[in-house]
């Protein structure tokens, strides 16, 4: 009996040990899980408290915080936040050294009240500035033989653009060659008679007659050369003309350096004297002609006498975009058919986006009686749908401040709210300061 009992204990002992080890292991895992859960809850609580504290410390956007708070806050580096190179962007503050303004990269203006300009809307059309372009046409009717350039090519003065075959030019070439031959014969005859006269062999009458024939030959030669050059042949080409090269062909050349802005020459087509085969020049400045109705003539001319009126031009090709210009001419006569007066706006076109022939809407800005606080449009920026400007605070520090804008005219915009007047505001180059401030949204500042 005892032996059987001992045997049973010997067999069961390893199983008990295994059960104890398993239970202890489970208990340890449970304890570990409980400890981890508690630690996780504590960590979440601490993180929440830290986030709340951080949110409380940072507050809302710098645009919503008082300017005094922005310049008294202290960052984690123990400095005034606005003066910390790593943290000032969180306050909407930038440091702009004087050299940036001296070099013209940045400019400032003073927010002042000025008279509002009310737009007068006209319809118009873009045209070349006729002072900057030249129309190239043939002085003799003929057939286009060859076109040497393409639309948009840059050309130099004297460069051949188009060659034309013309019957009139051929006849003029023949007359020129005949006159040159007659002139040569008359000159040699005069020289011979002059030598004979010195030796008293030729009479005075013969000498005078040869001299007269030479003078008449020179007149006929000059007349023939003049006719040929008036038909478009260069004087240098005319003087080197020979019987072999007289093909009745004339080369139309570029009158000045510029761009081929228009080209209507096609080989084989008829070139008439009334046709403009090419336009060469510069369209960095264009004219926009608007139609001014009779009822508006008085107030526009009165305002133009005081100072040149500003204008803005819009075309369908670039919706929502305005091209600034200046009214530089009002026609002294009225178009009888439309009962309108032509008004001309000079517009800078450095990128050549305005093309001759485009229809346009023209806004001419007339001064009104009321005034408003105004800034250049370049001074007003946007971030997430909110408008703001950079104003000078002290020394080299500028801070962005929210503004509410109203009406706009001639490159100016009304500031309805946010400024009191007299503030120094960054105008040209303000977008550079905006890029600097928005570094904080891309990870700059204390979060690094």
C-alpha positions as CSV (number, residue, x, y, z in Angstrom):
1,X,0.0,0.0,0.0
2,X,2.7,2.4,1.0
3,X,4.7,1.4,-2.1
4,X,1.7,2.1,-4.3
5,X,1.3,5.5,-2.6
6,X,4.9,6.5,-3.1
7,X,4.7,5.4,-6.7
8,X,1.6,7.7,-7.3
9,X,3.4,10.6,-5.7
10,X,6.5,10.1,-7.9
11,X,4.4,10.1,-11.0
12,X,2.2,13.1,-10.0
13,X,5.1,15.3,-8.8
14,X,6.3,16.5,-12.2
15,X,2.8,17.4,-13.2
16,X,2.3,19.5,-10.1
17,X,5.6,21.3,-10.7
18,X,4.4,22.1,-14.2
19,X,1.1,23.4,-13.0
20,X,2.8,25.7,-10.4
21,X,5.2,27.1,-13.0
22,X,2.3,27.7,-15.4
23,X,0.3,29.5,-12.8
24,X,3.2,31.6,-11.7
25,X,3.9,32.5,-15.3
26,X,0.3,33.5,-15.9
27,X,0.3,35.5,-12.8
28,X,3.4,37.3,-13.8
29,X,2.0,38.1,-17.3
30,X,-1.3,39.3,-15.7
31,X,0.7,41.5,-13.3
32,X,2.8,42.8,-16.2
33,X,-0.3,43.5,-18.2
34,X,-1.9,45.4,-15.3
35,X,1.3,47.4,-14.8
36,X,1.5,48.2,-18.4
37,X,-2.1,49.3,-18.5
38,X,-1.7,51.5,-15.5
39,X,1.5,53.0,-17.0
40,X,-0.4,53.7,-20.3
41,X,-3.2,55.4,-18.5
42,X,-0.8,57.5,-16.5
43,X,1.1,58.4,-19.7
44,X,-2.1,59.4,-21.5
45,X,-3.1,61.5,-18.6
46,X,0.3,63.2,-18.5
47,X,0.3,63.7,-22.3
48,X,-3.2,65.2,-22.1
49,X,-2.2,67.5,-19.3
50,X,0.9,68.5,-21.2
51,X,-1.2,69.1,-24.4
52,X,-3.7,71.2,-22.4
53,X,-0.8,73.1,-20.9
54,X,0.9,73.6,-24.3
55,X,-2.4,74.7,-25.9
56,X,-3.0,77.1,-23.0
57,X,0.5,78.5,-23.4
58,X,0.4,78.9,-27.2
59,X,-3.2,80.2,-27.4
60,X,-4.8,80.7,-30.8
61,X,-3.2,82.1,-34.1
62,X,-0.8,85.0,-33.7
63,X,-3.3,87.0,-35.7
64,X,-5.8,86.7,-32.9
65,X,-3.5,87.5,-30.0
66,X,-2.8,91.1,-28.8
67,X,0.4,92.6,-30.1
68,X,1.6,93.3,-26.5
69,X,1.3,89.6,-25.7
70,X,3.3,88.6,-28.8
71,X,6.2,90.8,-27.7
72,X,6.2,89.9,-24.0
73,X,5.9,86.1,-24.3
74,X,9.0,84.0,-23.3
75,X,10.0,80.8,-25.2
76,X,11.5,77.6,-23.9
77,X,15.0,78.9,-24.6
78,X,14.6,81.5,-21.9
79,X,14.4,84.4,-24.3
80,X,11.7,86.8,-25.5
81,X,10.0,84.7,-28.1
82,X,10.1,87.5,-30.7
83,X,13.9,87.8,-30.3
84,X,14.5,84.1,-30.5
85,X,15.7,83.0,-34.0
86,X,14.1,79.6,-33.6
87,X,10.8,80.7,-32.1
88,X,9.8,84.2,-33.3
89,X,7.9,82.8,-36.3
90,X,5.3,81.4,-33.9
91,X,4.6,85.0,-32.9
92,X,4.2,86.1,-36.6
93,X,7.4,88.2,-36.1
94,X,10.2,88.6,-38.6
95,X,13.5,90.4,-38.4
96,X,14.2,92.5,-41.5
97,X,17.6,94.3,-41.5
98,X,17.9,97.7,-43.0
99,X,20.1,96.4,-45.8
100,X,17.0,94.7,-47.3
101,X,15.3,98.0,-47.7
102,X,18.4,99.9,-48.8
103,X,18.9,97.3,-51.6
104,X,15.2,97.7,-52.7
105,X,14.3,94.1,-51.9
106,X,11.7,95.4,-49.5
107,X,9.9,98.7,-49.4
108,X,7.6,100.3,-46.9
109,X,4.6,102.7,-47.0
110,X,2.6,104.6,-44.5
111,X,-1.0,103.8,-44.1
112,X,-2.8,107.0,-44.8
113,X,-6.3,108.1,-45.8
114,X,-6.7,109.1,-49.5
115,X,-9.5,109.8,-51.9
116,X,-11.3,106.7,-53.3
117,X,-11.3,106.3,-57.0
118,X,-14.5,105.0,-58.6
119,X,-14.1,102.9,-61.7
120,X,-15.7,103.9,-65.0
121,X,-16.1,100.7,-67.1
122,X,-15.4,100.9,-70.9
123,X,-15.1,98.3,-73.7
124,X,-11.9,98.4,-75.6
125,X,-9.3,96.6,-77.8
126,X,-5.6,95.9,-77.4
127,X,-3.4,97.4,-80.1
128,X,0.3,97.8,-80.8
129,X,2.0,101.0,-79.5
130,X,2.5,102.6,-82.9
131,X,5.5,104.4,-81.6
132,X,7.3,101.1,-81.1
133,X,6.4,99.2,-84.3
134,X,6.9,99.6,-88.1
135,X,4.7,98.2,-90.8
136,X,6.7,96.7,-93.7
137,X,5.0,96.8,-97.1
138,X,6.0,96.8,-100.7
139,X,6.3,100.0,-102.7
140,X,5.6,98.1,-105.9
141,X,3.0,95.5,-106.6
142,X,4.4,92.1,-107.3
143,X,4.5,88.4,-106.3
144,X,6.0,87.2,-103.0
145,X,9.0,85.1,-104.0
146,X,10.4,84.1,-100.7
147,X,9.8,84.7,-96.9
148,X,13.0,84.6,-94.8
149,X,11.5,84.9,-91.3
150,X,8.8,83.4,-89.2
151,X,6.3,85.0,-86.8
152,X,8.0,85.8,-83.5
153,X,11.6,85.8,-84.9
154,X,14.1,88.4,-83.5
155,X,15.5,90.4,-86.4
156,X,18.2,93.0,-86.8
157,X,18.0,96.3,-88.7
158,X,18.6,95.7,-92.4
159,X,17.9,91.9,-92.2
160,X,16.0,90.6,-95.3
161,X,12.4,89.7,-94.4
162,X,10.6,89.1,-97.7
163,X,11.6,89.0,-101.4
164,X,9.2,90.1,-104.1
165,X,9.2,89.8,-107.9
166,X,7.8,92.9,-109.5
167,X,7.4,94.1,-113.1
168,X,7.7,97.7,-112.0
169,X,11.0,97.0,-110.2
170,X,12.3,95.2,-113.3
171,X,11.5,98.2,-115.4
172,X,13.1,100.5,-112.9
173,X,16.2,98.3,-112.9
174,X,16.4,98.5,-116.7
175,X,16.1,102.3,-116.6
176,X,18.8,102.5,-114.0
177,X,21.2,100.3,-115.9
178,X,20.5,102.3,-119.1
179,X,21.1,105.6,-117.3
180,X,24.3,104.3,-115.8
181,X,25.5,103.3,-119.3
182,X,24.6,106.7,-120.8
183,X,26.3,108.4,-117.8
184,X,29.5,106.4,-118.4
185,X,29.6,107.3,-122.1
186,X,28.9,111.0,-121.4
187,X,31.7,111.1,-118.8
188,X,34.2,109.5,-121.1
189,X,33.2,111.9,-124.0
190,X,33.5,114.9,-121.7
191,X,37.0,113.8,-120.5
192,X,38.1,113.3,-124.2
193,X,36.8,116.7,-125.3
194,X,38.3,118.4,-122.2
195,X,41.8,117.0,-123.1
196,X,41.3,118.2,-126.8
197,X,40.3,121.6,-125.5
198,X,43.5,121.9,-123.6
199,X,45.4,121.3,-126.8
200,X,43.1,123.8,-128.6
201,X,42.0,121.0,-130.9
202,X,38.4,121.0,-129.8
203,X,36.3,124.1,-130.0
204,X,34.7,125.8,-127.1
205,X,31.2,124.8,-128.4
206,X,32.1,121.1,-128.5
207,X,33.5,121.4,-124.9
208,X,30.3,123.1,-123.6
209,X,28.1,120.6,-125.4
210,X,29.9,117.6,-123.9
211,X,29.7,119.1,-120.5
212,X,26.0,119.6,-120.9
213,X,25.5,116.0,-122.0
214,X,27.3,114.8,-118.9
215,X,25.2,116.9,-116.6
216,X,22.0,115.6,-118.2
217,X,23.2,112.0,-118.0
218,X,24.0,112.5,-114.3
219,X,20.4,113.8,-113.7
220,X,18.9,110.9,-115.5
221,X,21.1,108.4,-113.5
222,X,20.1,110.0,-110.2
223,X,16.5,110.0,-111.2
224,X,16.6,106.3,-112.2
225,X,18.4,105.4,-108.9
226,X,15.9,107.4,-106.9
227,X,13.0,105.6,-108.5
228,X,14.6,102.2,-107.8
229,X,15.2,103.0,-104.1
230,X,11.7,104.3,-103.7
231,X,10.4,101.0,-105.0
232,X,12.2,99.4,-102.0
233,X,15.7,98.5,-103.2
234,X,18.5,99.4,-100.9
235,X,20.9,102.1,-102.3
236,X,23.8,99.8,-101.8
237,X,22.1,97.0,-103.8
238,X,21.1,99.5,-106.5
239,X,24.7,100.7,-107.0
240,X,26.0,97.1,-107.3
241,X,23.2,96.1,-109.7
242,X,24.4,94.5,-113.0
243,X,22.6,93.2,-116.1
244,X,23.1,89.7,-114.7
245,X,21.5,90.4,-111.4
246,X,18.6,92.5,-112.6
247,X,15.8,90.1,-112.0
248,X,13.0,92.5,-111.1
249,X,13.3,91.3,-107.5
250,X,13.3,93.6,-104.4
251,X,14.1,92.6,-100.8
252,X,12.1,94.1,-98.0
253,X,14.3,94.6,-95.0
254,X,13.8,95.1,-91.2
255,X,13.7,98.9,-90.5
256,X,15.0,98.4,-87.0
257,X,15.9,95.7,-84.4
258,X,12.8,94.0,-83.0
259,X,10.4,91.1,-83.1
260,X,8.3,90.0,-86.1
261,X,4.9,90.7,-84.4
262,X,2.8,90.1,-87.5
263,X,3.5,88.3,-90.8
264,X,1.1,88.2,-93.8
265,X,3.5,87.2,-96.6
266,X,3.0,83.8,-98.3
267,X,5.1,82.7,-101.3
268,X,3.2,83.0,-104.5
269,X,0.6,85.5,-103.3
270,X,0.1,89.0,-104.7
271,X,1.8,91.7,-102.7
272,X,-0.1,95.0,-103.1
273,X,1.2,98.4,-102.0
274,X,-1.7,98.8,-99.6
275,X,-1.0,95.6,-97.8
276,X,1.2,95.3,-94.6
277,X,3.3,92.2,-95.1
278,X,4.9,92.3,-91.7
279,X,5.0,94.3,-88.5
280,X,8.4,94.6,-86.7
281,X,8.9,96.2,-83.4
282,X,8.5,95.8,-79.6
283,X,5.2,95.0,-77.8
284,X,6.6,95.4,-74.2
285,X,4.2,98.3,-74.1
286,X,0.8,98.2,-75.7
287,X,-2.1,100.6,-76.2
288,X,-5.7,99.7,-75.2
289,X,-8.3,101.9,-77.0
290,X,-11.5,102.3,-75.1
291,X,-14.8,103.8,-76.2
292,X,-15.9,106.8,-74.0
293,X,-19.5,107.7,-74.3
294,X,-20.6,111.3,-74.6
295,X,-22.2,111.5,-71.2
296,X,-18.9,110.7,-69.5
297,X,-16.6,113.0,-71.6
298,X,-16.9,116.0,-69.2
299,X,-15.9,114.3,-66.0
300,X,-13.1,112.2,-67.5
301,X,-11.5,115.2,-69.3
302,X,-11.7,117.3,-66.2
303,X,-10.1,114.6,-64.0
304,X,-7.4,114.0,-66.7
305,X,-6.5,117.7,-66.7
306,X,-5.7,117.4,-62.9
307,X,-3.5,114.3,-63.3
308,X,-3.2,111.3,-65.5
309,X,-5.9,108.8,-64.6
310,X,-5.0,105.3,-63.6
311,X,-6.7,102.4,-65.3
312,X,-7.0,98.6,-65.2
313,X,-7.4,96.3,-68.2
314,X,-8.9,92.8,-68.1
315,X,-9.1,90.3,-71.0
316,X,-10.9,86.9,-71.2
317,X,-7.6,85.1,-71.6
318,X,-6.6,85.8,-68.0
319,X,-9.8,85.8,-65.9
320,X,-9.6,87.6,-62.6
321,X,-6.4,89.4,-63.5
322,X,-6.0,93.1,-64.1
323,X,-3.2,94.8,-66.0
324,X,-2.5,98.3,-64.6
325,X,-2.2,101.2,-67.0
326,X,-2.4,105.0,-67.4
327,X,-4.7,107.1,-69.6
328,X,-2.3,109.1,-71.8
329,X,-4.6,110.4,-74.6
330,X,-8.2,111.3,-75.2
331,X,-9.2,111.8,-78.9
332,X,-10.2,115.4,-79.8
333,X,-12.9,114.1,-82.2
334,X,-15.9,111.9,-81.9
335,X,-16.7,108.8,-83.9
336,X,-19.9,109.7,-85.7
337,X,-21.2,106.2,-86.1
338,X,-20.9,105.2,-82.4
339,X,-21.1,108.6,-80.8
340,X,-18.1,107.8,-78.7
341,X,-14.6,109.3,-78.1
342,X,-11.5,107.1,-78.3
343,X,-9.6,106.9,-75.0
344,X,-6.1,105.4,-75.0
345,X,-4.5,103.5,-72.1
346,X,-0.8,102.8,-72.1
347,X,-0.2,99.4,-70.5
348,X,3.2,97.8,-69.7
349,X,3.4,94.3,-71.2
350,X,6.8,92.9,-70.2
351,X,5.8,89.3,-70.5
352,X,4.0,89.9,-73.8
353,X,0.7,88.3,-72.6
354,X,-1.5,91.0,-74.0
355,X,-1.8,90.5,-77.7
356,X,-2.9,93.0,-80.3
357,X,-6.5,92.4,-81.3
358,X,-7.7,91.1,-77.9
359,X,-11.0,92.6,-76.7
360,X,-10.7,94.1,-73.3
361,X,-12.7,95.6,-70.4
362,X,-11.2,98.9,-69.3
363,X,-11.7,100.4,-65.9
364,X,-10.7,104.1,-65.7
365,X,-10.5,105.3,-62.1
366,X,-12.1,108.7,-61.4
367,X,-11.6,110.4,-58.0
368,X,-14.6,110.4,-55.7
369,X,-15.5,112.8,-52.9
370,X,-15.0,110.3,-50.0
371,X,-11.7,109.1,-48.7
372,X,-10.5,105.8,-47.0
373,X,-7.5,104.3,-45.4
374,X,-5.6,102.6,-48.2
375,X,-2.5,100.5,-49.0
376,X,-0.9,99.1,-52.1
377,X,-2.3,95.8,-53.1
378,X,1.1,94.2,-52.7
379,X,1.1,95.0,-49.0
380,X,-2.0,92.8,-48.3
381,X,-1.4,89.1,-48.0
382,X,-3.6,86.0,-47.3
383,X,-3.2,82.9,-45.1
384,X,-6.0,80.4,-44.8
385,X,-8.5,82.9,-46.0
386,X,-7.5,85.7,-43.7
387,X,-5.9,89.0,-44.9
388,X,-2.9,90.5,-43.0
389,X,-0.1,93.0,-43.4
390,X,3.3,93.3,-41.9
391,X,3.7,96.4,-39.7
392,X,6.9,97.8,-38.2
393,X,7.0,97.4,-34.4
394,X,10.5,98.5,-33.3
395,X,14.1,98.3,-34.5
396,X,14.3,95.6,-37.2
397,X,11.2,93.7,-36.1
398,X,8.0,93.5,-38.1
399,X,4.8,91.6,-37.1
400,X,1.9,90.5,-39.1
401,X,-1.5,91.9,-38.2
402,X,-5.0,91.0,-39.4
403,X,-6.9,93.4,-41.6
404,X,-10.2,93.5,-43.3
405,X,-10.1,94.9,-46.9
406,X,-12.9,96.6,-48.8
407,X,-12.9,98.3,-52.2
408,X,-9.9,98.3,-54.6
409,X,-8.8,100.7,-57.4
410,X,-5.7,101.3,-59.5
411,X,-3.4,99.1,-57.5
412,X,-4.7,100.3,-54.1
413,X,-7.0,98.6,-51.6
414,X,-9.1,100.0,-48.8
415,X,-8.4,98.8,-45.3
416,X,-11.7,98.7,-43.4
417,X,-10.5,97.3,-40.1
418,X,-7.1,96.4,-38.5
419,X,-5.2,99.7,-38.9
420,X,-5.6,103.1,-37.4
421,X,-3.5,105.0,-39.9
422,X,0.1,106.1,-39.6
423,X,1.5,102.6,-39.4
424,X,4.6,101.7,-41.4
425,X,3.7,98.7,-43.6
426,X,5.8,96.5,-45.8
427,X,4.7,96.8,-49.4
428,X,7.0,95.4,-52.1
429,X,8.6,92.2,-51.0
430,X,6.1,91.4,-48.3
431,X,5.6,87.9,-49.6
432,X,9.2,87.2,-48.6
433,X,8.3,88.0,-45.0
434,X,5.2,85.8,-45.3
435,X,7.3,82.8,-46.4
436,X,9.6,83.4,-43.5
437,X,6.7,83.4,-41.0
438,X,5.0,80.4,-42.4
439,X,8.2,78.3,-41.7
440,X,6.5,77.5,-38.4
441,X,3.7,75.7,-40.2
442,X,6.3,73.5,-41.9
443,X,7.9,72.4,-38.7
444,X,10.2,75.3,-37.7
445,X,10.3,76.8,-34.3
446,X,10.4,75.1,-30.9
447,X,8.7,72.0,-32.2
448,X,12.1,71.1,-33.9
